[in-house]
């Protein structure tokens, strides 16, 4: 019985950590997209100046 409870707690903790990591990744992608949109033209200018 204790082992089953220990396994359940472990799986629950793993699930919570996975969900939190997915939230960070999702938010990170959105933040990156916003940043790219804001400074994208600056990078394009740099790319053209080196050609």
C-alpha positions in Angstrom: 0.0 0.0 0.0 2.8 2.4 0.9 4.6 1.6 -2.4 1.4 2.4 -4.4 1.0 5.7 -2.6 4.7 6.5 -3.2 4.3 5.7 -6.9 1.2 7.8 -7.1 2.8 10.8 -5.5 5.8 10.4 -7.8 3.7 10.3 -10.9 1.7 13.3 -9.7 4.9 15.3 -9.1 6.2 14.3 -12.5 3.0 15.4 -14.1 3.0 18.8 -12.3 6.6 19.4 -13.4 5.9 18.5 -17.0 2.9 20.8 -17.1 4.9 23.6 -15.6 7.7 23.0 -18.2 5.2 23.1 -21.0 3.8 26.4 -19.8 7.3 27.9 -19.7 8.0 26.6 -23.2 4.7 27.9 -24.5 5.2 31.3 -22.9 8.7 31.4 -24.2 7.7 30.8 -27.8 5.1 33.6 -27.6 7.7 36.0 -26.0 10.2 35.1 -28.7 7.7 35.8 -31.5 6.9 39.2 -29.9 10.6 40.0 -29.7 11.2 38.9 -33.3 8.4 41.1 -34.5 9.7 44.1 -32.7 13.3 43.8 -33.7 13.0 41.8 -36.9 13.6 44.8 -39.2 16.8 45.6 -37.4 18.1 42.1 -38.1 17.1 42.4 -41.7 19.1 45.6 -42.0 22.1 43.9 -40.5 21.8 41.0 -42.9 21.6 43.3 -46.0 24.5 45.5 -44.9 26.9 42.5 -44.7 26.1 41.4 -48.3 
